[in-house]
Amino acid sequence: LQHGAQGQRSALQTLYELWTLLCIVEPPQITEKPEVIRVTVGDPVSLDCKVTGSPELKVRWTKDGRELQSIRQHKLSFENNVSSLKIQSAQREDEGHYVFETHGANSNFFLIVVLVTEQVIPPSFIKPLVDMQEVLGSFVQICCKISGSLPISVEWQKDKSKISSGVKHKLIQQDNAVSIEIEQLELSDAGSYSCKLTNAAGKNAPTMIGHVIPAHKVSISLTWSPSFSSEPPSFVTLPKSQVALPNTTVRFKGSFQGTPPFMVKWFKDDTELMTGPTCFTGLEGSSCFLELYSVGVTHSGIYSCQVSNDAGSVRCTADLTVKG
């Protein structure tokens, strides 16, 4: 155990040194501070990173500088724009620095430190919850990344009342992630939500029930309009006109507001663009984007983005000039 404690201190000492080193490497960037996940020997752990951008984006996981492949012990997967590295049963040799890398038009690094111990670890939250403002009738997911020895008991509350899984609320717990999903938000769903974690960490006394961590809280406020009528979409930021060199990737991006759900379409002149070998169209929350690959002179022209919902539609344009 003493050796394990020394190893954990050593890992933590080098954590921010590695983070600082990665931050000054160009062009890759670290978009968030490193995560530290503590896990007990034998417990599963899932390392997850969300990916946005074109489908041609290359991703990889490394451990202490060595690239990882999907094997029985370390399973790699990609689903719903989330790249995951799942360690089926953590062992001491799994302790180390894991780096998730994306390579493309915009390259990024994300550092996760995994500490493995023989001890029972009290539960903890890896990332704090952030207050949310949502729209009536929409769907919301409150997600927490957690750390600690399994099994971990999770209790969700709204305004100090316990929430049970049902048609309205879906409670999800998988490895080191817990979440609550709420369908069709109503005015009564606004309020303060909290997540409380409990596990068996503590003294070996018969009266000891376990370790309870103070609950994390998040407030949800809802946007209301008369008679619950839909708000038509309107642009908050417009795609910018660009001048590009041949064989480069061009990215148009805009953001909008209104009542979901939305439908987004991109056009070149009067021709609708669809995701394929030459371009990628995407929608992420209230942002939309278009990526054009290996552009040439024929890509020059007027590009437009159309956002629609039940209440109406709005359209904006941007010019692209590819130098010959």
Secondary structure by P-SEA (a helix, b strand, c coil): caaaaaaaaaaaaaaaaaaaaaaacccccccccbbbbbbcccbbbbbbbbbbcccccccccccccccccccccbbbbccccbbbbbccccccccbbbbbbbbbccccbbbbbbbbbccccccccccbbbbbbbbcccbbbbbbbbbbccccbbbbbbcccbbbbbcccbbbbbccccccccccccccccbbbbbbbbbccccccccccccccccbbbbbbbbbbccccccccccccbbbbbbcccccbbbbbbbcccccccbbbbbbcccccccccccccccccccccbbbbcccccccccbbbbbbbccccccccbbbbbbcc
